[in-house]
Amino acid sequence: MSDEVSLEDLRQEMRDLTMRVVSLESAAGERRTEQVVSGSTALQSKDEFWALSALKARLGDHPSTEEGAVTLVGAVTLPTGAPVAWQQTAGTAGLFEVEWEGRAAAFAALGHPVRLELLRQILSGIHATADLASIESLGTTGQLHHHLRQLLSSGWLKQSGRGSYEVPPARMVPLLACLLAAEG
């Protein structure tokens, strides 16, 4: 192993430091207030677009981000008290040229009110099929199993044991981002 640091390692370290500085500046001594914007509640701060500013600071450092990038980021405490944090960034190079049909099943699985309620209940701490079956709004046992299969096959749920389900950590923040995006 060499003690030499590559130019790319230094660039990555600089990008990481830039992200940390932007985060610290936005958090330090800043008052955040909730404002109603177009019918939804948005967390506003002195630098309204702090996450976007940090993302832009990183663009161009990798060929896949030359045309732009999209980031999903969130930190939340679930109703169960469990903390969840997630960050995912992807460059948009080629995104408009690829077929999108492969993602339809994941969106379709979210397109039913019972499945959305089922996800909400599971995130709230109800994991066992028997407990979920006792919730009237989730329908009959047969309907419940149908909805569970849809959510399992599309990756919004995974089995955590026999007759027990959970939302995978990598899907929690994206799910909440979809709900936020649906507000319009």
HELIX and SHEET records of a PDB file:
HELIX    1   1 LEU A    7  ALA A   27  1                                  21    
HELIX    2   2 TRP A   50  ARG A   58  1                                   9    
HELIX    3   3 PRO A   63  THR A   65  5                                   3    
HELIX    4   4 GLU A  101  ARG A  103  5                                   3    
HELIX    5   5 ALA A  104  ALA A  109  1                                   6    
HELIX    6   6 PRO A  113  LEU A  123  1                                  11    
HELIX    7   7 THR A  129  ALA A  133  1                                   5    
HELIX    8   8 GLU A  136  LEU A  138  5                                   3    
HELIX    9   9 THR A  141  SER A  153  1                                  13    
HELIX   10  10 PRO A  169  ALA A  182  1                                  14    
SHEET    1   A 2 THR A  33  VAL A  37  0                                        
SHEET    2   A 2 SER A  40  GLN A  44 -1                                        
SHEET    1   B 2 ALA A  69  THR A  77  0                                        
SHEET    2   B 2 PRO A  83  GLY A  91 -1                                        
SHEET    1   C 2 LYS A 158  GLY A 161  0                                        
SHEET    2   C 2 SER A 164  GLU A 166 -1                                        
END                                                                             
